[in-house]
Structure formats: structure tokens, C-alpha cells
Amino acid sequence: MASTQKLYFVVRTDLSEGARVSQCVHAMDSWAHAHGPQLGTVIVYGVKNEAALLGVLPEGGKTAVFREPDLNNEMTAFATDLGPFQLP
């Protein structure tokens, strides 16, 4: 059962390409733990750093944040059912 038709990810682009992928997977895992599986469309956006990520974090809807322990628990990505965003 899908929890939403579309799931939007926002990830930091100051991380390597491989790290961005893994942070999105972590955010998906956080989403599944909090809200159940997601079987619909996935859309990924990028922002330049943690401050920008915090700046676009939605206040409503369902959102799951991931903070990377290896980066001093900085927020690296989030998944949300709110979107679309006006981001690259």
C-alpha cells in the first residue's frame, strides 16, 4: 500500500554524488519507518548546503528528515509528501 502518490526528496549538493544517493536512501528509510512504504513517483531536488535545506523544510504534511551521524548529525536530506518545489 502506497502512503502517497508522489514523494519529494531534497538533498544537499555540497556532498559527493555517491553521498547524495545514500542520503536519499537514508531519507527513504526514515520515511518508511515513520509513514510506511512509498510505491509511487519519486522526485529529487538539490540545494547547496544544510542552511538551504533547513530553509526549504516544509512545516506541514508528512516529512521525514535524515541527519548523518558521520557529519556531526547535520541534516543531509529529507522526504516529504508536500511539493513540488521551485528548486533545481
C-alpha positions in Angstrom: 0.0 0.0 0.0 1.5 3.4 -1.0 1.4 6.2 1.5 1.4 8.9 -1.2 1.4 9.1 -4.9 4.5 11.3 -5.1 7.3 11.6 -2.7 9.7 14.6 -2.9 13.3 14.4 -1.7 15.6 17.4 -1.1 19.3 16.6 -0.7 22.4 18.7 -0.3 24.6 19.2 -3.4 27.7 20.0 -1.3 28.0 16.2 -0.9 29.6 13.9 -3.5 27.2 12.3 -6.0 27.5 8.9 -4.2 26.8 10.5 -0.8 23.7 12.3 -2.2 22.4 8.9 -3.4 23.0 7.3 0.0 21.4 10.3 1.9 18.3 9.9 -0.2 18.2 6.2 0.6 18.5 7.1 4.3 15.7 9.6 3.9 13.5 7.0 2.2 14.2 4.6 5.1 13.3 7.3 7.6 10.1 8.0 5.6 9.1 4.3 5.5 9.8 3.9 9.2 7.6 7.0 10.0 4.9 6.8 7.3 5.0 3.3 5.7 6.2 2.3 2.3 6.1 4.6 -0.7 5.3 3.0 -4.1 4.6 6.0 -6.2 6.7 8.5 -8.1 9.9 9.8 -6.5 11.2 13.3 -7.4 14.6 14.6 -6.2 15.7 18.2 -5.8 19.1 19.6 -4.7 20.1 22.6 -2.5 23.6 23.9 -1.9 24.1 23.2 1.8 22.5 22.5 5.2 21.3 26.0 5.7 19.5 25.9 2.3 18.0 22.5 3.2 16.7 23.9 6.5 15.3 26.9 4.6 13.0 24.7 2.4 11.9 22.2 5.1 8.1 22.2 4.9 6.1 22.9 8.1 3.1 20.8 7.2 2.3 17.5 5.6 4.3 14.4 6.2 8.1 14.8 6.3 11.0 12.6 7.3 14.4 14.2 7.9 17.7 12.4 7.9 20.7 13.6 9.9 24.0 11.9 9.1 25.9 10.7 12.1 29.2 10.8 10.2 28.7 14.5 9.5 28.1 15.6 13.2 24.4 14.8 12.8 24.0 17.5 10.1 20.7 17.3 8.1 21.6 15.9 4.7 18.2 15.1 3.1 14.5 14.9 3.8 11.5 13.3 2.1 8.1 14.9 2.1 4.7 14.5 0.5 4.5 18.3 0.0 5.6 19.5 -3.3 6.5 20.3 -6.0 9.3 22.7 -5.1 10.8 25.5 -7.1 14.3 24.1 -6.9 16.8 22.5 -9.3 
